Amino acid sequence: SPPLLRASDAAAGPSGDPRSLRTRLTYEWTRASEPAGFGAAARASRGLADEARPERPLVSPSPDASRKVSPRLAGKLSALGDGSRKLPQALIVGVKKGGTRALLEFLRVHPDIRAVGAEPHFFDRHYDNGLQWYRDLMPKTLEGQITMEKTPSYFVTREAPARISAMSRDTKLIVVVRDPVTRAISDYTQTLSKKPDIPSFESLTFKNRTTGLIDTSWSAVQIGIYAKHLDNWLQYFPMEQILFVSGERLISDPAGELGRVQDFLGLKRIITDKHFYFNQTKGFPCLKKAEGSSKPHCLGKTKGRTHPNIHPEVVQRLRDFYRPFNMKFYQMTGQFFGWDD
Ligand SMILES: Nc1ncnc2c1ncn2[C@@H]1O[C@H](COP(=O)(O)OS(=O)(=O)O)[C@@H](OP(=O)(O)O)[C@H]1O
């Protein structure tokens, strides 16, 4: 199997070629550790393999037996109990800033879901590494468990649907969508937090401020044209294989949205109202118990940021811009998201 890191990548180091695998992986894995102390994401960021956590063994040897076997055999037994790495059967493919981290962290509470903490970016950036490289990133699963990952940029990657379909035509796809105007502001807020010197939201939004012409080549605007991106996916996947989760309802009624997702994945509805509480300080729903822990858990500081104030006229211009695309999207999905009230 191809090595995860090539010697040349390692030599480049974090200050080397920014496109080197090592630099990018380090960056991605660090980013994915955002929900600090959170289940597999935190384990992954600490470099611990997912199987380090106790899994339900296929055969549970008696405590006595485990003391008698040699360390080598014990290793083999535990490998058997941990299951095997499989390609994902379900993917959260988008959208950026839609609430994808919240959905994945909530889903992994389910005993029949195992997910990668980091964003693998296989179908957009690392496709050349091959499927075996991709599978090696996955946590081990037992029979009946679903392997998942989330990479929000897949939704706007032209090649992603064909590539995912080539892996398996049966892959289930989940897209968390959010009001494209709020999404654009959220996206901008994230960039601003990393590069405080970027131009204002207003100046990036318009090609020409006087005529009000929107710059559709700006990614923050482009990503929100959901109907256009969806069109590309529908060339490869039937609508029944794609589930659209409302980013707004994921906040106002997480258990309701999680119910729909569990049904879509063919899972028992185990994640319910009982798993959530609303954290007043955070202003978001949080988990009463995180996966693999008994403590309450909210998402990290980078989730649920305060957005800058955008002039109402700019917001209105954007609303007008998105309206026809939103209508098309409601029509295509047969779902009404209520962004245009
Ligand atoms: N429970 C909970 N806690 C915190 N944040 C929540 C939650 N549910 C949804 N959200 C919203 O998720 C937004 C970030 O979306 P993503 O995780 O998809 O972002 S990313 O693309 O992975 O960067 C994030 O966007 P911002 O509010 O702009 O920070 C949140 O609004």
The ligand as an SDF file (V2000), in Angstrom:
LIG
                    3D

 31 33  0  0  0  0  0  0  0  0999 V2000
  -24.6090   22.3600   17.8340 N   0  0  0  0  0  0  0  0  0  0  0  0
  -23.8530   23.2460   17.1750 C   0  0  0  0  0  0  0  0  0  0  0  0
  -22.8240   23.8540   17.7990 N   0  0  0  0  0  0  0  0  0  0  0  0
  -22.0740   24.7620   17.1310 C   0  0  0  0  0  0  0  0  0  0  0  0
  -22.2680   25.1140   15.8470 N   0  0  0  0  0  0  0  0  0  0  0  0
  -23.2760   24.5200   15.1920 C   0  0  0  0  0  0  0  0  0  0  0  0
  -24.1150   23.5670   15.8220 C   0  0  0  0  0  0  0  0  0  0  0  0
  -25.0320   23.1650   14.9180 N   0  0  0  0  0  0  0  0  0  0  0  0
  -24.8060   23.8200   13.8010 C   0  0  0  0  0  0  0  0  0  0  0  0
  -23.7510   24.6460   13.9450 N   0  0  0  0  0  0  0  0  0  0  0  0
  -23.2550   25.5270   12.8910 C   0  0  0  0  0  0  0  0  0  0  0  0
  -22.1950   24.8820   12.2310 O   0  0  0  0  0  0  0  0  0  0  0  0
  -21.5150   25.9040   11.5220 C   0  0  0  0  0  0  0  0  0  0  0  0
  -20.1780   25.3850   11.0360 C   0  0  0  0  0  0  0  0  0  0  0  0
  -20.4660   24.4910    9.9900 O   0  0  0  0  0  0  0  0  0  0  0  0
  -19.4790   23.3290    9.5670 P   0  0  0  0  0  0  0  0  0  0  0  0
  -19.1570   22.4750   10.7390 O   0  0  0  0  0  0  0  0  0  0  0  0
  -20.0960   22.6590    8.4040 O   0  0  0  0  0  0  0  0  0  0  0  0
  -18.1930   24.1630    9.1340 O   0  0  0  0  0  0  0  0  0  0  0  0
  -16.9520   23.6390    8.2810 S   0  0  0  0  0  0  0  0  0  0  0  0
  -17.3260   23.7210    6.8710 O   0  0  0  0  0  0  0  0  0  0  0  0
  -16.6240   22.2820    8.6960 O   0  0  0  0  0  0  0  0  0  0  0  0
  -15.8750   24.6040    8.5900 O   0  0  0  0  0  0  0  0  0  0  0  0
  -21.4310   27.0370   12.5230 C   0  0  0  0  0  0  0  0  0  0  0  0
  -21.3550   28.2400   11.7920 O   0  0  0  0  0  0  0  0  0  0  0  0
  -21.0210   29.6540   12.4830 P   0  0  0  0  0  0  0  0  0  0  0  0
  -22.1680   29.9370   13.4100 O   0  0  0  0  0  0  0  0  0  0  0  0
  -20.9530   30.6150   11.3780 O   0  0  0  0  0  0  0  0  0  0  0  0
  -19.7270   29.4930   13.2140 O   0  0  0  0  0  0  0  0  0  0  0  0
  -22.7150   26.8700   13.3380 C   0  0  0  0  0  0  0  0  0  0  0  0
  -23.6920   27.8350   13.0630 O   0  0  0  0  0  0  0  0  0  0  0  0
  1  2  1  0
  2  3  1  0
  2  7  2  0
  3  4  2  0
  4  5  1  0
  5  6  2  0
  6  7  1  0
  6 10  1  0
  7  8  1  0
  8  9  2  0
  9 10  1  0
 10 11  1  0
 11 12  1  0
 11 30  1  0
 12 13  1  0
 13 14  1  0
 13 24  1  0
 14 15  1  0
 15 16  1  0
 16 17  2  0
 16 18  1  0
 16 19  1  0
 19 20  1  0
 20 21  2  0
 20 22  2  0
 20 23  1  0
 24 25  1  0
 24 30  1  0
 25 26  1  0
 26 27  2  0
 26 28  1  0
 26 29  1  0
 30 31  1  0
M  END
$$$$
